[in-house]
Amino acid sequence: MNRSVLRRDLGDMLVPKRDFFPTYVEDLKATLAVRPFSQRMLYGFVDRARYLLGMASWFAPASQLLFDCVQLQSRAAYGSALVVAASIGEIVEVPLGDTRVPVLREDRTELGSIPEWTDAWCAALVGRDQPTIDGMRAVPDDRFRNPTVQVDDYNYALKDAFFALVDDRDRCCAAVARGRDLWKQRTVAMRSAADIDAALFDAIEALATERTGPFNDALFRALTAHAKHWTKGDEYLAAEGWVALRHLALVCVAHDRGVPVEIESPYLPRALVERELVPEPSLRAGATPLMIAEADVAAQTRALALLAGEAFARLDLEPHGYRRVEIEYIPLAGFDHIYVHGDDVVLIDTQAADEEPDAAHGLGGGVVEVGTRPYAELMIANMRKRRPDVAQVIATALAAGRLRYFEVRQPIDDAGDLGDIEIRQFAL
């Protein structure tokens, strides 16, 4: 009898997220159609694809969009590695979807961490993307060693185990053994996250050694740990946790090898395992090179602005332990991005091209200026109607002097070329 691992319902946030879903799809398609690509844009697609994969698992769970997202995540990660390996000023042809996109190598080296690289590998396994799998094998681990990012060493062994699972049983088992020893020496990972990885080591080893019962037992433990981790507090609202990507990769490998999988869960979209997908929605439909119709300019510009904010957070905040708070954006009722680390809070509002901030009328009447303390207080008050918990976190940080507020702007010239992202911090 199959065992099930349920995913927590979204409650009052189901309808807002469902309503936002088509907008996010169209924004990502519009951004994919922009030419030329910047190196930062390409890297940003890794996170955006993972986010949309989670959304699609709720609102289009049998669609081509699922496949397009795992393919985009893995190819954007691999493409970023190719670009970083090139000389500054060199143009690199990166495969994305059904085309190859020229990307200019800039004076940037961002590649994320080894756990993110492992996730991208798992996305390639789910997509059965053999060219990307072959290419990723050649990228050395040293590219992901960043002194500003704290990662337990067992993550490198876990990555090796996943990589070797496909075709090298002995190397895979050796990586698992090494990883278990390093896991005991961990100092960084949260216990709930480390518990997921401990069970994944067991599942990988059992699958590599073709032991069906132990594989399913370990997979169930790993998925139960995933569900526990992603339902703490408001984490159940984070789209990144709605698909258990590493577990899904193991299920896909098992399925293709004829190993019975006895675990069912919304965290493991069956359509991706069996590759039985309906054609729409997808990222391919309508994604033509950007000859922008006037009616689409605003949506595409807004998408680029949000992407710039995500890139800033990924490079400047997440390496220092900040995590994103998932909350739907409504104009004049919140901020574009919110990141929290302990008692510290960072707010990000974004602009692109010639966008200007919305005017707002303060709590006592009169227009308040974006980036000021009265503006922050107004947005906090507006947020209390939908997310009082998040509003209180921001208000507490503001009162304690632990709130930072940034504007991130993506310049776009008349030819449609993207300039370097501009960042300024407001004085509160």
N, C-alpha and C positions, 0 to 999 in steps of 0.2 A: 504494500500500500504506500502511495506517495505521501510525503510529508509536505506541509505548507508553512511558509513564513509570510505573514501578512505585512502590509505596509500601512502605516497610520493614515487615516483620512485627513484631508486638508481643512476640514471644518469650514469656518467662515471665509477662508482664503481660497476655497475652490473656485468660486465664481470669478473673483478678480483675476486669478491666474489663468483661468480658462479664457476670459475675455482678452487678456494680454497676449495669449499664445499666438494668434495670427499676426499681430503686430510685430512680435519678436521674429517670427519666421520671415516676414517681408523685409524687416530691417537687415537681417543677416544676408538675405539674398541680394539686397541692394548693395551692401558693403562688399560682398563677393564680386559684384560686377564692376566695382570701381577700378580704374586703371590710372596710373600705375599703383602697384602695391608698395607700401613701405615695409621695412623689416619689422617694425613694431606692430603694424596691422596683421602681418602674417602670424606673429607670435600670439596675438590676441585671439586668433581663431581657435586656439587650443581650448581656452576656457569657454568661449562662446559656444563651441560645438558641444562640449560636455554639458553645459547648462541647458541647451536646447534638447539634447538627448533625454534629459530628465523630464522636460516639459512634454516631449512627444510621447514618453512612456505613459503619461496620464491622458493626453488629449488626442493622440493619434497612434495608438499602441500597435497597430499592424501596418504602418505606413512605410513607404520608401524613405521618409524623413529620418527614421531610426538609422537606416543604413548610411544615408548621406552624412549624418552627424558623426558616426564612428569613423567613417572614412576621412572626413574633414579633420577631426581631432588628430588622428594618427599622421596624416599627410602634412598638416600644418606643423606638428612637432618635428617630424623628420625634415621637412623643408627648412625649418628654422635652424636645425643642426647643419644642413648643407650650406646655408647662407653664412652662418658664423664661421665655418671652416674656410670660406673664400677670403680673398684679399679685399681690403676696404676699397670701395669704388667699383668692384666687379659686379656684373649682372649675373644672377643665378636663375636658371629656369626651374621652377618648382612645380611638381605635378599636384594639381588640385582638381578634384572632380574629373571631368572629361577633357580638361585642357591643361596646358602648362603656362604658368604665370611668371613673367620676369620680375625679380625682386632685387633691388639695389642693396649691396652689402654696405651698411653704414658703420659708424664707429660705435657699435653696440655689441655686447656679448651675451645678452640675456637668453637663457635656455631653460630656466626653471631648475627644479631639483630632481634627484633620481626617482622619488616616488611619482612625480608627474610624468617622467619618461617611461616608467613602468606602466602607468595608466595608458599612455599613448600606444605602447606595445600591445597591451591588452585590447585596445580599440582596433588595432590592425588585425589581431587574431579573430575578433568578433566579425570584422569585415572580410576575413579571408583574403586580405590584401597582400599577396605574396611579394610583389615588387617592393612595397614599403617594408615588409618584414625583412627581406633580404638586405635592404639598404640600412635599416636601423641596426642590424648586427654589427656593422662596421664602425659605428660611432663609439669612441672610447668613453669610459666612465669619467675620466678626468674632466671632460667638458662640463660635468654637472657638479663638480666640487666647488662650492662657493663658500668662502669663510663667513659670509654674512647670513647664511642659511643653516640652521641647526637641524641635522638629520642623523638619526641613529644609524650606525654602520650596518646593522642587520638589513637595512633597506637595499643595500648593494647586493647582498646575497639573495634576497627575495627577487630582485630584478634578474639576477643570473639564473635562478631556478625557473622563472617564467620563460626566459629566453631559451633555455636548454630543453624545456619540456617538449618542444616541438620535435626535436630530432636527436637528442643526446641524453639517454636515460641515465648513464653513469654520472655525467657532469651535473645533471639536474639533481640527483640524489646527494651528490657531494655538496652542492650549493645549499640544499635544504639542511644538511647536517651542520654546515658552517653557520647558516643563518640562525638555527636554533641556539647555538652557543652565543652568538652575538646578541640575540634577542634577550637573553638573560642579563646582558650587560647594558641594556638600554638606559638612557638617562633623559631622553627628550619626549618620546611619544606618550600621549595620554594613555592611560591603562585601557580604556575602552577601544581605542584604535589599535593598540598593541595586541589586544585579544583577537581582533579580526585577523591580523597577520599571523599570529601563532597558529590559528586553525587553518589558514591558507597554506602554510608550510606543510601541514599534515595532508591537506587535500591534494596538493601538487605531487607530493611523494607517492600517495596512493594511486593517483592517476598515472604517474610515470611507470609504476610497477604493476599496473593493470589489476588492482584489487578493488573490485566494484563496491563491495560493502563498506570497507573503510573509507573509500572516496566519498560515498554519499553521506556517511556519518560526519566526516570532517567538513564537507560542504555545508551540511545543515548547521553545524556549530559555527562555521564562519559566517553564514548568512544571518543566523540568529544574533551573532555579535554585531554584524553590520546594522541590523534593525535596531538593536539596543543603542548603539552609538548615535545613529541618526534620528532618534526620537527623544533625545535629551533636550529639555528646554524647548526652544523654538527651532532646533535643528531640523525638525521634520518638515519645515518650510523651505529648506535649502535644496534646490533642484539637483545639485551635484550628488546628493545622496539617494535620489529616487531610482537610480539604476546602479546596481552593485557590479561595476564594470569588471573588476578582477574576477569575481565569482562567475560572471557571465562568460568571460573568456575561457575559463575552465570547462564550463558547461558546453560551449561550442566545440572545444577540442574533444571532449568526451563524446558528444553527439557524432562528430565526424569519424571517430574511431569505432563507433558502434557500442560504446560503453553505456549501459542504461543509466539514466539520470532520474532519481526518484524524488527530487525536490521541485516543488512548484512555488512560484512567487511572482508578484508584480515587479519585484526588483530584478527579475530575469526575464525580459520580454521574449516570449516564445517565438514571435515572428522573426527575431534576429537569429535565434538558434536554428530554426528550420528554413530560414530564408524564404518565407512565404509572405510577401509584402504587397500591399495594394499600392498603385502608382502615386497617389497623391494623399496628403501633401508631400512635397519634396523640396530640396534646395535647387534642383535642376530646372524646374519649370520656370520659364521667364527670366532666367539668369543670363541675360545677354549683355555684351559689353556696354558700358555705361554711356549711352547717348541720352542724357537725362531729359525726360519730359518735365515740363515746368511743374506739373502737379506732384511729381515725385521728389522734387529737390529737398523739400523740408524734411521728409521722412529719412532720406538718405543722409542728409547733413546731421540730423539728430542721432542717427545710428553711429556715425563717425565720432560724434562728440562723446557718446556713451562708451565707445570702444577706447577712446583716449583716456577716459577716467579709469576704466578697468586696467589698462596698461600701466598707468601711474601707480595704482594700488598694488598690482602684481609685483612691480619692481621695487617700490619704495616702502610698502607697508607690510605685505604678506611675509617677506623674509624676516621681519622683526616680530612675528607672532600675531599680527592683526588678522581677524577673520571677518568676512563680509556678513552683514546682517541682511537677510532676505526680506525685502519689503517692496510691494508694488509702488512704482512711481506714479503719482498723480500731480500735474502741474499745480504749483502754489499750495500743495498739501504735503510737502516733504522734501527730501533731498535726493539727488540722483543716486548716490552711493553712500553707504554708512559702513564703517569698519570699527571694530572694537577689539581692544587688547587689555584685559583686566578692567581697570577703572578709566582707562584712556579711550577716547572716542575721536575718530576722524570723520568729518563730513566732506563730501566731494560734490560740487556742482560742475556741470560741463557745458562747454560751448564749442561751436565749430563755425568756420567761415565767418560770415557776418552776423551770426546769431547774437541777440542781445538778451540779457536777463529779463524775466518777466517783472513788471511792476507789481508791487503788493501794498495793500493798505494795512497799516499797523493796527495793533490791538486798541490803541487810543485814538485812531483816526490819523489821516495823513499818510503819505507814501513813505515806505521805508526802503532803504537801499540794500541790495543784496550784499552779503558779506559782513553786515553789521550785527551787533548783538541784538538789537530790536528785531531784525529780520530772522535771526536764528530762533528767538523766542516765539515769533509768530508761527514759524514752521513747526516748532515743537507743539504749540497749542493746536494747530491744525491736525497734527499726527495723532493727538490723543484720541480723536474720534475713531480711528481705525486700529492703531497699535499703541495703546497706552503704555505697554511694557517698554517698547523701544523709545517712545517719547520720554519716559522717566529716566532711562539710562542716559540719554543725551542731556536732559535737564540737570541731572546730578553731576555729570562731567562739566557742564558749563558753570555751575555754581562753584565747583571745586577747582576751577582753572585748569581742567584736564581735557578740554575740548579744543581740537584744531579744525580749521575750516579752510578748504582749498577750492580754488577755481582751476579747472584744467581745460585748456582751449586747444583745439586742433585747427591750425591755420590751413586754408585751402585757397590757392590762388585762382586767377581767372581761367587758367587752363585746366583746372581740376587737380593740379598736383598738390600733394600734401607736404606741409612744412613740418619742422620740428615742433613737438608738443610744447606748449607754454604753460607753466605752472606758477601760480601765485598763492600765497597764504594770506588770508584775511586777518586783520587785527581785531580780536574780540574784546 
